[in-house]
Amino acid sequence: MRNRIHPEYRPVVYRDRGADYAFLTRSTAETDRTIEWTDGRTYPLVDVDVSSASHPFYTGRQQVLDTTGAVERFNRRYNRS
């Protein structure tokens, strides 16, 4: 690799505040915030809106919302029950 052209790859904590869930991984994400992790070290902190702890696909609370009736129109058009 060429010197000084790649971002720093380092441990970073990602936190999903809605699910009260955080995990430590490696990333090049830039942030000014830090957090003290369970190992006593301080790591950069990135807050995210959705993670596997809060996304309906991963939590099993996924719902299909069809407010326009598109599924029913599709079924009628192609004679599906």
SULTAKA-V6091 format. One record per backbone hydrogen bond with DSSP energy under -1.0 kcal/mol. NH is the residue of the N-H (numbers start at 0). CO is the residue of the C=O. Records with the same first field share a line. If there is no record, write none. Layout:
NH->CO  CO
//
This chain:
9->26
11->24
12->43
13->22
14->45
15->20
20->15
22->13
24->11
26->9
34->42
36->40
39->36
42->34
44->32
45->12
47->14
53->50
54->50
58->54
59->55
72->68
73->69
74->70
75->71
76->72
77->73
78->75
79->74
//
